[in-house]
């Protein structure tokens, strides 16, 4: 059954239902939703990024724009400065479009919008402005997977590549670690829409240099002590997408300070044995394109400096610390 399209016009901020929380916060009036944001678009960084999968970063780098706020509350979050800490500078949709063009000028392979869909109205408008001004790069939507499928469907005409997480197969585990017990069902429904849209567009497409022009990459971060759930995630992804999606299995889990202090499974990285179990399961399922990480990736060096690089422009001045809180 075809789902209705969600409202991704600016009126969506009046009683926000853009994410699965559907908190109905009056973001247009300055109230903050569960995502931590009002309707004021905030961006923490805009720069070339070399640490994505090879079809995304290539040799030149992905043009990554990091948005402030997030509907999830993952206890192991590495981007807490922007996901829940509120860091970021206010920008307009025209400035966001300008940043995309600047990244293209720097040689980016794509425009990589990181956790953007709680700002879906701004995203739609800015991409339209950038395209009208000559932007020729594919748009990558880099998402946690916790997105309303209706919002995904409403944006398939502006997104070329879905770089989406699928974090959990277990609802109780998702509730414990991300305060989102509905995560598995939501992520599955959203992935199904991504797959449907990709098939309708003609399937996966690469440039001559191997960079992705159209496609889906499903990411899964293996968590220590939860290799069984990771294998169940892969079962679910295979059932929905099969080889229409690339699969990225990551071993880079790094405990943040809170997890280290709490002890238990999440206080340390994953073992080689756990990672091997998940990789072998992916192979057994039949995935043809699997990206994996070699040893030594457990490091906070994968987290970029959220210092407003590339955000400021002619129309923008840096706010005071109190304005960023």
N, C-alpha and C positions, 0 to 999 in steps of 0.2 A: 504494500500500500504506500502510495506517495505521501510524504509528509508535507504539511504546509510550510511555507517559508516564514522564518522569523522576521520581525521588524528590525532591520539594521539601518534605519534612518536615524537622524539625531533625536527624533521623538522617543526612541527606545530608552534614552537616559531619564525620561520623566518618571518612569516606574520600572526600573531595570529588570529584565528577564533574559539578559544576553547569555548568562552562563547557567549551568544546571542548578545552581542554588536558587535562581529565580527569586531573589530577595526583595524585589520591587522597591529598592532604595530610590529616593528622589535625587538621583545623581545630578540632574540638570539644575537643581536648587542648591547644590553644594554638599549634599549628604554623601557619605561614602558607603559603597556597597560592601558585600562580603569580600570582594576583590581588594578592598582597601582604597579604592579610587572614586573620586567624583567624576563628573563629565569633563574635567580638565585633563586633556591628554598630557601624559608625562613620559619622557624618554630619558634613559640613564646613560646610553652609549650608542654611538653610530660609527662603526669602523670595520675595516677588513678583519675577517676572522678565519683562522687557518685550522681550527680544531674540530671541524665537522667531518662527516663522512666524505671520502674522496669524490663522489659525484657532486657534492655540494661545495666543498672548499677548493678542490683541485690544487693547482700550484699557485693560483693568483689570490685566492681567498674569497670568502663569501661576504657580501655586504650586510653585516648583521646590525640590526636596530633592536635594542633591548628596551622593552616597555616596562614601566613600573606597575606593580600590583600583580595579584594572582588569585584566582578563586580557590586554589588548594592551600592546605596548611600542612605540608610535608615536614615531619619532624627532622628529617635528614637534609633539608634544603641547603644547597650551597650558595644560592643567590638571594639569601635572606635580606640583604641590603635593599634590594629592589622589590622582591616578592612580597615582603611584609614590613620592611623598614621604611618604605615610603620615599626612598631616594629617587630623584629624577627631576628634570627641569620641565616646566610647562612649555609646550609648543603648540602651534596651530597646525591644522591640516595642510595648509600651503607650505609651511616650513618642513613638515614631514615629507611632502612630495619633493621638496628641494633637496633634502638629505638623500633621498633615493637617487636623484640625478647626480649628486656629488659622489656617491659611492660608485655609480657607473663610471664616472670620470676617473676614479682611482683604479679602475680595472677589475672591479668586482665581477664574479661570475653570475651573481644573482642578487636579489634583494631578499634578505633573510629576516623576516619579522618574528621576533622572539617573544612568545606569550602575548599575542596582540588582541585576541578576540573579545576581551572585555572592553576594547575600544573599537569594535567592529565598524561603527558608523564613520569614525575618523579614517580607518584603514580603507574602506571603500572609496571615500572621497579623495584621499591622498593618492591612491593608486590611479584613480581616474585622471587626476591632475597631472601626475607624472607621465602617464601614457600620452596624454594630450601634448605634453611638452617634449615628447620624443623618446621616453624610456623604452628600451628594447630588451631589458633583462627579464628572465622569469621571476615570478614572485613566489617565494617559499614561505609557507606558514608553519612556523616552528612551535608546536603546541604540546601541552601536557597530556593531550588526549581527553581531558575533561571538558568537553565542549558539547553544547546542545546540537544534536544532528540537524535541527532546523536552521541553526546559524551556519553550520558548515555548508548546507545545501544553498543557503542564500549567498554564499561567497564563492561558489565554485567558478563563477565567471571572472573572478579577479585573482584567484590563486592557481598557480601552475603546478607547484610541488607541495605535497603535504609531508612534512617532517614531524611525525607524531609519535608521542610516547604511548606505550600500553604498559602501565606500571604493575597492575595486579589482576589476578583472576579471582581472588578471594575477596568478597565484600567485607567480612570482618577485619581482614588484614588492611584493606584500604581505609576502613573506618579508624583503625588503631593508628595508622601511620600518616594518613592524609586527611582525616576527618571527613571522609567521603565514602561511606559504605556502598553508595550506588555507582562508584567509579567503574567497576567491570562492565556493567550493563550500558552505561553511558558511553564508555570508550568503544565498546563493540558496535553500538548503533552509529556512532560518528564515523568509525572506520568503514562501516558498510556503505555509508553515503560517499565517502572519499573514493572507494573502489568503484562504485556505480558511476561516479562522475568521470573517473579516469577511463573506464571502459568506453563510456559514451564519447569521450574526446579522442579515442583512437589508441589508447594505451601508452605505455612508457615510451619516452623519447629522449635521446641523448644528442648532444652536439658532437662535432667531429673530435673535440678534445676530451670526450668522455664525460663532460659535465651534464647534469640532468636538466632537461628543458621541461619535462612533464613527467610526473610520477608520484610514487608514494614510498617513503622509507619509514618503517615502523621501528622505533627504538625501544629497547627494553634494558633497564639497568638491573643487573642481578644483585640482590641484596643478601648479605651474609645470613645464613640460617634459613633461607627461603628458596632454595633451588627447586623444591617441589612446586611451589607456586609459579616460579619462572617457567617451568616446563608446561604447566597448565595454561599460562599466558600464550606460549607458542602454539599450543593446541588450538586455542581460540583464534589467534591471528591466522593460522593456516586454514581453519574452517571458513573464515570470512574472506580472506584475500588470496590464499594460495600464493602462486608466484607472480601475481599482479603487483605485489609489494616486495621491495628489498627489505631485508631484515638486518638490523644493527643490534648486536648483543654486546653490552658494555660491561666491563669489569672495573670501571673507574670509581665505584662507590668509595667515598672518603668520609669518615665520620666527622661531623662538625663538633664543636665544643660541647653542645648539649648532649649529643649521643655518646661522646667519650665519657662524660661525667655520669651518665645514667647507667653505664655498663650494659651487659647483655650482648646479644648478637650484633646490634648495630654500633657497638663501640669499636669495632675493628673492620678491616677490609674483608673481602671474600677470599676463600681459599682457591688454589688452582684446581682442586678436585671439584668444588662446586661449579666453577666456571666451565670445566670440561664436561660435566654432566649436562649442562644446558646447551652447550655447543653441539654435543653429540645428538641430543634430542632434536635440535633444529635440522640437523643433517638427516636423521632418520625420518622426519616428517616429509622431507622432499624439497625444502627451500633451496633454490638454485643460486640466489644471490644473498650471501650472508657476509656482513661486515663484522669483524671481531677485533679486539684489542689485544696487543701483546703485553707481556709483563712490564711493570714499571709505570702503569698509567694511574695508579692511585696517588693523586696529588692535587692539592688545591691550585696548582698552576693552570689547570683547565678552566678556572674561573677568571674571566677577564676583570680588569680594573674598572669598576663602575665609578667613573670620574667625570662623566658628562662629555667625554671626547666626542667631537663631531656633532654635538647637539646644538650648540650656539650658532646663530646666524645673524644676519644684519638686523632682523626685527627683534632679536632676543637678547636680553642681558641676564647675567647670572643672578638668581634670587639670593636673598640672605639665607643663612642656615635655618632660621625660624620659618621661612616660607617653604622649606623643603621637608619639614617635619610632618 
